[in-house]
Amino acid sequence: MWQDILTAFALYLILEGMIPFISPGRFRRTVELIAKLGDNSLRKAGLVAMAAGLAMLFIVRS
């Protein structure tokens, strides 16, 4: 179980690191736009991301 969790976390770090590595300027602009969003917009985006992750996990594991 811990091996799966650490593997998932490692993949997350790899994917998150690719974004600023490939296009640092675009990443910087995106972070600036995100910082300007209101709390409700960020919560909605987080909810959508969690739901998408849960759906993918359900599909992959079934």
Distance bins in CASP14 RR format, pairs under 12 A and 6 or more apart:
PFRMAT RR
TARGET T0000
AUTHOR 0000-0000-0000
RMODE 2
METHOD distances of the structure
MODEL  1
1 7 0 0 0 0 0 1 0 0 0 0 0
1 8 0 0 0 0 0 1 0 0 0 0 0
2 8 0 0 0 0 0 1 0 0 0 0 0
2 9 0 0 0 0 0 1 0 0 0 0 0
3 9 0 0 0 0 0 1 0 0 0 0 0
3 10 0 0 0 0 0 1 0 0 0 0 0
4 10 0 0 0 0 0 1 0 0 0 0 0
4 11 0 0 0 0 0 1 0 0 0 0 0
4 57 0 0 0 0 0 1 0 0 0 0 0
4 60 0 0 0 0 0 1 0 0 0 0 0
4 61 0 0 0 0 0 1 0 0 0 0 0
5 11 0 0 0 0 0 1 0 0 0 0 0
5 12 0 0 0 0 0 1 0 0 0 0 0
6 12 0 0 0 0 0 1 0 0 0 0 0
6 13 0 0 0 0 0 1 0 0 0 0 0
7 13 0 0 0 0 0 1 0 0 0 0 0
7 14 0 0 0 0 0 1 0 0 0 0 0
8 14 0 0 0 0 0 1 0 0 0 0 0
8 15 0 0 0 0 0 1 0 0 0 0 0
8 53 0 0 0 0 0 1 0 0 0 0 0
8 56 0 0 0 0 0 1 0 0 0 0 0
8 57 0 0 0 0 1 0 0 0 0 0 0
8 60 0 0 0 0 0 1 0 0 0 0 0
8 61 0 0 0 0 0 1 0 0 0 0 0
9 15 0 0 0 0 0 1 0 0 0 0 0
9 16 0 0 0 0 0 1 0 0 0 0 0
10 16 0 0 0 0 0 1 0 0 0 0 0
10 17 0 0 0 0 0 1 0 0 0 0 0
11 17 0 0 0 0 0 1 0 0 0 0 0
11 18 0 0 0 0 0 1 0 0 0 0 0
12 18 0 0 0 0 0 1 0 0 0 0 0
12 19 0 0 0 0 0 1 0 0 0 0 0
12 49 0 0 0 0 0 1 0 0 0 0 0
12 53 0 0 0 0 0 1 0 0 0 0 0
13 19 0 0 0 0 0 1 0 0 0 0 0
13 21 0 0 0 0 0 1 0 0 0 0 0
14 21 0 0 0 0 0 1 0 0 0 0 0
15 21 0 0 0 0 0 1 0 0 0 0 0
15 22 0 0 0 0 0 1 0 0 0 0 0
16 22 0 0 0 0 0 1 0 0 0 0 0
16 27 0 0 0 0 0 1 0 0 0 0 0
17 23 0 0 0 0 0 1 0 0 0 0 0
17 24 0 0 0 0 0 1 0 0 0 0 0
17 27 0 0 0 0 1 0 0 0 0 0 0
18 24 0 0 0 0 0 1 0 0 0 0 0
18 27 0 0 0 0 0 1 0 0 0 0 0
19 25 0 0 0 0 0 1 0 0 0 0 0
19 26 0 0 0 0 1 0 0 0 0 0 0
19 27 1 0 1 0 0 0 0 0 0 0 0
19 28 0 0 0 0 0 1 0 0 0 0 0
19 29 0 0 0 0 0 1 0 0 0 0 0
19 30 0 0 0 0 1 0 0 0 0 0 0
19 31 0 0 0 0 0 1 0 0 0 0 0
20 26 0 0 0 0 1 0 0 0 0 0 0
20 27 1 0 1 0 0 0 0 0 0 0 0
20 28 0 0 0 0 1 0 0 0 0 0 0
20 29 0 0 0 0 0 1 0 0 0 0 0
20 30 0 0 0 0 1 0 0 0 0 0 0
20 31 0 0 0 0 1 0 0 0 0 0 0
21 27 0 0 0 0 1 0 0 0 0 0 0
23 29 0 0 0 0 1 0 0 0 0 0 0
23 30 0 0 0 0 1 0 0 0 0 0 0
23 31 0 0 0 0 0 1 0 0 0 0 0
24 30 0 0 0 0 0 1 0 0 0 0 0
24 31 0 0 0 0 0 1 0 0 0 0 0
25 31 0 0 0 0 1 0 0 0 0 0 0
25 32 0 0 0 0 0 1 0 0 0 0 0
26 32 0 0 0 0 0 1 0 0 0 0 0
26 33 0 0 0 0 0 1 0 0 0 0 0
27 33 0 0 0 0 0 1 0 0 0 0 0
27 34 0 0 0 0 0 1 0 0 0 0 0
28 34 0 0 0 0 0 1 0 0 0 0 0
28 35 0 0 0 0 0 1 0 0 0 0 0
29 35 0 0 0 0 0 1 0 0 0 0 0
29 36 0 0 0 0 0 1 0 0 0 0 0
30 36 0 0 0 0 0 1 0 0 0 0 0
30 37 0 0 0 0 0 1 0 0 0 0 0
31 37 0 0 0 0 0 1 0 0 0 0 0
33 41 0 0 0 0 0 1 0 0 0 0 0
33 42 0 0 0 0 0 1 0 0 0 0 0
33 45 0 0 0 0 0 1 0 0 0 0 0
34 41 0 0 0 0 1 0 0 0 0 0 0
34 42 1 0 0 1 0 0 0 0 0 0 0
34 45 0 0 0 0 1 0 0 0 0 0 0
34 46 0 0 0 0 0 1 0 0 0 0 0
35 41 0 0 0 0 0 1 0 0 0 0 0
35 42 0 0 0 0 1 0 0 0 0 0 0
36 42 0 0 0 0 0 1 0 0 0 0 0
37 43 0 0 0 0 1 0 0 0 0 0 0
37 44 0 0 0 0 1 0 0 0 0 0 0
37 45 1 0 0 1 0 0 0 0 0 0 0
37 46 0 0 0 0 0 1 0 0 0 0 0
38 44 0 0 0 0 1 0 0 0 0 0 0
38 45 0 0 0 0 0 1 0 0 0 0 0
39 45 0 0 0 0 0 1 0 0 0 0 0
39 46 0 0 0 0 0 1 0 0 0 0 0
40 46 0 0 0 0 0 1 0 0 0 0 0
40 47 0 0 0 0 0 1 0 0 0 0 0
41 47 0 0 0 0 0 1 0 0 0 0 0
41 48 0 0 0 0 0 1 0 0 0 0 0
42 48 0 0 0 0 0 1 0 0 0 0 0
42 49 0 0 0 0 0 1 0 0 0 0 0
43 49 0 0 0 0 0 1 0 0 0 0 0
43 50 0 0 0 0 0 1 0 0 0 0 0
44 50 0 0 0 0 0 1 0 0 0 0 0
44 51 0 0 0 0 0 1 0 0 0 0 0
45 51 0 0 0 0 0 1 0 0 0 0 0
45 52 0 0 0 0 0 1 0 0 0 0 0
46 52 0 0 0 0 1 0 0 0 0 0 0
46 53 0 0 0 0 0 1 0 0 0 0 0
46 54 0 0 0 0 0 1 0 0 0 0 0
47 53 0 0 0 0 0 1 0 0 0 0 0
47 54 0 0 0 0 0 1 0 0 0 0 0
48 54 0 0 0 0 0 1 0 0 0 0 0
48 55 0 0 0 0 0 1 0 0 0 0 0
49 55 0 0 0 0 0 1 0 0 0 0 0
49 56 0 0 0 0 0 1 0 0 0 0 0
50 56 0 0 0 0 0 1 0 0 0 0 0
50 57 0 0 0 0 0 1 0 0 0 0 0
51 57 0 0 0 0 0 1 0 0 0 0 0
51 58 0 0 0 0 0 1 0 0 0 0 0
52 58 0 0 0 0 0 1 0 0 0 0 0
52 59 0 0 0 0 0 1 0 0 0 0 0
53 59 0 0 0 0 1 0 0 0 0 0 0
53 60 0 0 0 0 1 0 0 0 0 0 0
53 61 0 0 0 0 0 1 0 0 0 0 0
54 60 0 0 0 0 0 1 0 0 0 0 0
54 61 0 0 0 0 0 1 0 0 0 0 0
55 61 0 0 0 0 0 1 0 0 0 0 0
55 62 0 0 0 0 0 1 0 0 0 0 0
56 62 0 0 0 0 0 1 0 0 0 0 0
END
